[in-house]
Amino acid sequence: MFTEGQLYSPVTEHEDGTVEVHLADTHPGREDPQYLRRRGEIAGAALAWRRGSQEVPTIEYTEQEHAVWSRVSRELAPLHARFAHSEYLTAKERLGLPTDHVPQLAEVTGRLLPLTGWRYVCAPGLVPLRDFYADLGDRTFNSTQYLRHGSQPLYTPEPDIIHEVIGHANQLASPRFAAITEAAGQASLRLESEEAMKLVADVFWFSIEFGVMYEGEDLKAYGAGILSSYGEIQEFAHMEIRDLDVADMGTLNYDITVYQPVLFAARSMGHLEDVVGDFFATVDDDTAAALRSEAVRRGLLPMSSQ
């Protein structure tokens, strides 16, 4: 099930004004004082930002940070050409993100707004689930601004700006993917129960984050989590592939720390819109409860979950 707190490192703002990011013991930057200090600085800029009264803060990225962005962009490019769905590739070309330097979030917004009306704002890390989805409903994406540790540029244990922008902004440059994402956000505004909210978040996970889709006979990726991961993009086709099924997608247990062993494939872009897009556009608390009951009847959830 979706557990948003596992995705981002916790952030603490101390009384003296310093900001500390608490990396996991297994994080490659955990023992690097300079990296820890840098993460605190970037998180602090986001914490100090006041929406509506200030521009999204500009981060003066270092040469090493630009090098990480460039390395990942260079390594992902041929993998995208081979494994990404054409809807994503067309959107990526339209957006035209820089590959030689880390873009500022204001630059990402400037490129997205005329295409699909979306904008990017900064976040220090975790954004509360309902706040994150409410912003999606207003075509606003909360993004981190830090980069993964330079010792492992092709790996990140948490969503960094590479995931948020190369994965999601390219996706949001497609009017069709952008509409599905917006519908997921608007759905959250109709939901009162936490069970319903989690169901929507889990369907989002197995579509917008880790979705795959057939293009002819070839299985392609469109999910931001796959397309921003150097390793996962080369492995997704070997996983268990199931048909789109919102009851299954919304109740399947999964581990965010490993490659996803089960993925759900749309037959086409229209099929994704008909199943996932329509689900987001119409789901309410009663619909979500009925889907959970269906999942119990089908053995997808234990009886105690009903």
N, C-alpha and C positions, 0 to 999 in steps of 0.2 A: 504494500500500500504506500501511497505518497506520504513522505515525511520531509517537509520542506527544510527542517532544521539540519538535516544531514548534508545539504547541498553546499552550504557556505560556512567558512570559518567564523566563529563568533567574534564580535568586535566590542571592546570596552573603552569608554571615554572616561579617563581619570580626572580627579578634581583639579590637577595641575594643568589640564588642557591637553595632555598627551593622549594619543589613541593607540591602543594595543589590539592587534589581531592575533587570535589564539589559534595557531596552526596545529593540526593533528600531529602526533608523534611521528607518523610515517610520511609527513609532507616533506618533499625534497628541500624546502627552504627553512625547515624548522630550526636548524642549528646555524643559520646564516644571519648574524646580527644586522648586516647591512640590508638584507632583503626584508627582515622583520621591521626594521625602521622605515623602509620604503613603503611597505604595505600599510603601516600606521599612518604615514603622511597622506597617502592616497585615500584611505578610508576617512581620515580626518577632513579632507577637502569635501567629501560627499556629506559628512555629518554637519558641516558648517553651512552647507548650501541651503538656501531657503527658496522653495519653489514659488514661482510667480513674481518674486521681487529681485531675483538675480539670474544672470546667465549661468548655464551649467559650467562648473569650474573647468578651466583649461589645465591640463597636466603637462608639465614640461618633461617629456619622456627622455630617458637617457639613451645613449648610443646602444647600450646593451639591450634595452627594451625594444628599441626599433629593430635591432638585429633579430630578436626572437620573433617579432611580428613578420619580418621579411622571410625568415627561415620557414616558418609555418605556412605562410602564403605560398611560397615557392614549392614546398613539399605537397601541399594539398591540391595545387592546380591540376596536375595530371590525374590525380585520383578523382577529383570532381569530374573531369572530362570523361573518365571511364565509368564512374559509378553513380553520379548524380542524375536525378530526373531532369528532363529538358525544361520543365517549368521553373525549376530552381536555377538552371544554367542560364536561361534567358533573363531571369530577374537579376542574377549576379552580373551579367554583362551590362544590363541597364543601369545598375547602381554604380558600377565602376569604382569600387573601393580601391584606395592606394595599396600597393603591395610593398613599397619601400619604406614606409613609416607607419606608426600607429596613428590612426585618425582620431581626432578629437570627437567627442560625442556631438558637438555642435555641427561638425562637418558631416557626420552620419545623418543627422536630422536634415541638414541642408540638401542632401542628396535624396532622402526618402520622401520628404514633404511633397514635392511636385509629382512623385510617382504614385504614392498611395495614401498620402496624408498622415503618415506616422512620424512620430518624433521620439528621440531618445533623451532620457534624463538619467542622472547619476544615482547610484546606490552604494553604500559602504560594503554591502554584502547581502545578507538575508533581508528580504522585504516580506512583511507579514502576508500570508497567503491571500487574504481577501483584498488587501491593498494592491498587491501585484496584479490580481485579476481585474479589479476595478479599473486600474489604469489601462490594462489591455482593452477594456471596453471603451476607453476614451482615446484609443490609438496612441497610447504612450507606453514605451518599453523602458522598464527600470534596468539599467545596466551597470555592472561593475566597471572599473577603469584600470584595475591592476592587471599585470601580466604574470603568467606562470614563471617558475624559477628557471633561470637561464641554464642550469645544469641539465635539465630535461625539457628542452623546448617542444618536444613532440608529445608531451604528457602533462596533464593537469588533473589533480584530484578534486578540483572544484571549478565552477564556471568562472572563467576570466573574460577579459574583453575580447579575446579571440573567439571564444564560444558565443558570446553575446552578439558580436558584430558579424564575424564571418559566417557563423551558423544562422543567427536569427535575422540580422538586417538584410542579408541577401535574400532570405526567404520572404521577408516583409516587403521586398521590392516587387513581389508578385501580387497583383490585385486579388488573385484567387486565394493564395495562402493568407494574405493579410485579412481578407474577409472572414476566413475561418477562425483566425486568431482573435479578431475583434469580437466575433460571436461568442467565443469561449469566455471572454471578459464580461460581456454583457450578461451571459448566463449567470455569472456569479452574483449579480445584483438582484436576481430573482430568488435566489436560494437562501433559506433560513437555516436549514439543518447542516451540521458539520459533515454528516455522512454524504449528503448530496454534493457538498462542495468538494469533498475528497474524490467522489466518483468523477466529477468533471475534471479535476486535476489529473486523475489517473488516465482518463481518456486522452487528455492533452499530452500527457507523457508518451503514450504509445502512438501518437499521431504527429503533432507538431514537433515534439522533441525526438522521437525515435521511430518515425513512420517510414515505411517503404511502400513502393508502388510499382506495378508492372507497367512497362512500356513495350508494347508488343509482347514478345516472349521473355524479355529481359527484366530481371528484378533490379530496380533502381532505388536509391535513397533520396528522401526529401527532408527527413528530420534533422533539425539543427544539431542535436547531440551526436548524430552519426557523422554529419558533414563537416563538423569542426574537430573530429577526432581522427588523427592519422592512423591509429590502430584499428578502431572500430569500423571505419569505412572499408577496410580490407577484409573484414570478417563477417559483416552482416548477412551476406548471402548464404553463409553456412549455418545460420541459426534455424531454429524451428519457426517456420513461417505459417501463420494462421490467417484465415479470412477476417476481414473487418467484422467486429462483433462488440458493440459497446458494453454489453453486460460482462463479457469476458475482459475487455480492456479496462473497464472501470473497477474490477474487483480482483485482478490478478496480483499476487504478491511478487515483488521484484526487489533486487538489490542494486542500488545505484552505484556501488563501488566496483562492479564488474561489467564486462560486456553483456548486453542484454541477450539472454539465451532464447527468448521468445519475442517475435516481432509480428505485427499485424499488417498485412498487405492490402492496399486498395487495388482494384483492377484497372482503375483509370482515375484521372483527376475528377471527372464527373462522379464516379463512384465514391470518392472521398468526400466530395461536397454533399452527396445525397445521404451518406451514412453519418459521417462525423459532423459535417457542417450543419445538417438539419438537426442532429442531436443537440448541438450547442445552441441552435436558434430556438429550440422548443422546450428544452428540459426545464422542469420545475421540481419542487420537492416531492410531489406525488409520483412523477415520472421516475425520479431517482429511486424512490422507495420500491416502486414496482420492478425496476431493473435489479435491485438487490435481492428481492424475493425470487425473481427469475433465476438469478445466479445461484441461490440456495437450492432451488428445485433441480437445477442442472448439475449440482455438485461442484460448482465453481467456488462457493463459499460454504463454510460449515454452518450447520443449523443455528448455532449460537449467535451468528452474526445478524440474524434476521430481526 
